[in-house]
Amino acid sequence: MPTLLQFVPLLIFIGLIFGIYRLIFWLKKKYPSRLWIGLLLCLLTPIGHFYLDKAWSWVIGLGVCYVILKAVIGDGSSAYLIANILSLFCFWYRFLKAQQAPTLA
């Protein structure tokens, strides 16, 4: 029978993920359209893509890229580093593409 102490790491992990999501959405609301904030968030974790709209497909695509890289390379740390670098370039592309979009205002 599992004890409460066995669930503490899982609860800490869920709390961290929830905190990161709250931070991203707060930054998106408080400081919109700041490239350096988005790049810093993507450097820390690929879910930093949520700083811009329509991020689900990019996050899932980067996750698939990480899995493929891990299978090919065999080392999780190297695959994560490469996926993070790719994440930065993807965010930069998405940010520049969003800035060129026509607006009604």
Contacts in CASP RR format, 6 or more apart in sequence:
PFRMAT RR
TARGET T0000
AUTHOR 0000-0000-0000
METHOD contacts of the structure
MODEL  1
MPTLLQFVPLLIFIGLIFGIYRLIFWLKKKYPSRLWIGLLLCLLTPIGHF
YLDKAWSWVIGLGVCYVILKAVIGDGSSAYLIANILSLFCFWYRFLKAQQ
APTLA
20 45 0 8 1.000
20 47 0 8 1.000
21 47 0 8 1.000
21 50 0 8 1.000
24 41 0 8 1.000
24 47 0 8 1.000
24 48 0 8 1.000
24 50 0 8 1.000
24 51 0 8 1.000
25 50 0 8 1.000
27 37 0 8 1.000
27 38 0 8 1.000
27 41 0 8 1.000
27 51 0 8 1.000
28 50 0 8 1.000
28 51 0 8 1.000
28 52 0 8 1.000
31 37 0 8 1.000
33 98 0 8 1.000
33 99 0 8 1.000
35 92 0 8 1.000
35 95 0 8 1.000
37 51 0 8 1.000
38 48 0 8 1.000
38 51 0 8 1.000
38 52 0 8 1.000
38 91 0 8 1.000
38 95 0 8 1.000
39 88 0 8 1.000
39 91 0 8 1.000
39 92 0 8 1.000
41 47 0 8 1.000
41 48 0 8 1.000
41 51 0 8 1.000
42 48 0 8 1.000
42 49 0 8 1.000
42 51 0 8 1.000
42 84 0 8 1.000
42 87 0 8 1.000
42 88 0 8 1.000
42 90 0 8 1.000
42 91 0 8 1.000
43 84 0 8 1.000
43 87 0 8 1.000
43 88 0 8 1.000
46 59 0 8 1.000
46 62 0 8 1.000
46 63 0 8 1.000
46 66 0 8 1.000
46 83 0 8 1.000
46 84 0 8 1.000
46 87 0 8 1.000
47 55 0 8 1.000
47 59 0 8 1.000
48 55 0 8 1.000
48 91 0 8 1.000
49 55 0 8 1.000
49 58 0 8 1.000
49 59 0 8 1.000
49 62 0 8 1.000
49 87 0 8 1.000
49 90 0 8 1.000
49 91 0 8 1.000
49 94 0 8 1.000
50 59 0 8 1.000
51 91 0 8 1.000
52 91 0 8 1.000
52 94 0 8 1.000
52 95 0 8 1.000
52 98 0 8 1.000
53 98 0 8 1.000
58 90 0 8 1.000
58 94 0 8 1.000
62 83 0 8 1.000
62 86 0 8 1.000
62 87 0 8 1.000
62 90 0 8 1.000
63 83 0 8 1.000
65 83 0 8 1.000
65 86 0 8 1.000
66 79 0 8 1.000
66 80 0 8 1.000
66 83 0 8 1.000
69 78 0 8 1.000
69 79 0 8 1.000
69 82 0 8 1.000
69 83 0 8 1.000
70 76 0 8 1.000
70 79 0 8 1.000
73 79 0 8 1.000
73 82 0 8 1.000
END
